[in-house]
Amino acid sequence: MSNWHRRRAAYRVIVEADAKALIERFGDQAYSEARKRQHYLLDGDYVNRPEYHWERVKVAIRRIERQR
């Protein structure tokens, strides 16, 4: 496995963990919270995550919610 694949797999774990943490903390409002964080990013908050991170978290939240 190349370094790119390893980094990508590690990043997917982070996205899943953030999605699950938001679901656990905010329940049905997890998707909205991810959207809010995505918008806050534009204002300079949540700079510890890349710009596209919260979009991927929103997708993960929807996927997890559908599996329930």
C-alpha positions in Angstrom: 0.0 0.0 0.0 1.4 3.4 -0.9 1.8 6.3 1.4 -1.1 8.1 -0.3 -3.4 5.1 0.5 -2.3 4.9 4.1 -2.9 8.7 4.6 -6.3 8.4 2.9 -7.3 5.5 5.1 -6.1 7.3 8.2 -8.1 10.4 7.2 -11.3 8.3 6.7 -10.9 7.1 10.3 -10.8 10.7 11.4 -13.9 11.6 9.4 -15.8 8.6 10.8 -14.8 9.4 14.3 -15.9 13.1 13.9 -19.2 11.9 12.4 -19.9 9.4 15.2 -18.9 12.0 17.9 -21.4 14.5 16.4 -24.1 11.9 16.2 -23.5 10.9 19.8 -23.4 14.4 21.1 -26.1 16.1 18.9 -28.3 13.1 17.8 -30.7 14.1 15.0 -29.0 17.5 14.8 -25.6 16.1 13.9 -25.8 17.0 10.2 -26.8 20.5 11.0 -23.9 20.8 13.4 -21.5 19.7 10.7 -23.0 22.3 8.4 -22.5 24.9 11.1 -18.9 23.9 11.6 -18.3 24.1 7.9 -19.6 27.7 7.8 -17.6 28.6 10.9 -14.5 27.3 9.2 -14.9 30.2 6.7 -14.8 32.6 9.7 -11.6 31.1 11.0 -12.9 28.7 13.5 -12.2 24.9 13.5 -8.9 25.5 11.6 -7.6 22.2 12.9 -9.5 20.5 10.0 -9.1 21.0 6.2 -11.7 23.1 4.4 -13.4 20.0 2.9 -13.4 18.0 6.1 -16.9 18.9 7.3 -18.4 18.2 3.9 -17.0 14.6 4.2 -18.3 14.4 7.8 -21.8 15.4 6.6 -21.7 12.6 4.0 -20.5 10.1 6.7 -23.3 11.2 9.0 -26.0 10.6 6.3 -24.5 7.2 5.6 -24.4 6.2 9.3 -28.0 7.4 9.7 -29.2 5.4 6.7 -27.6 2.3 8.2 -29.7 2.6 11.4 
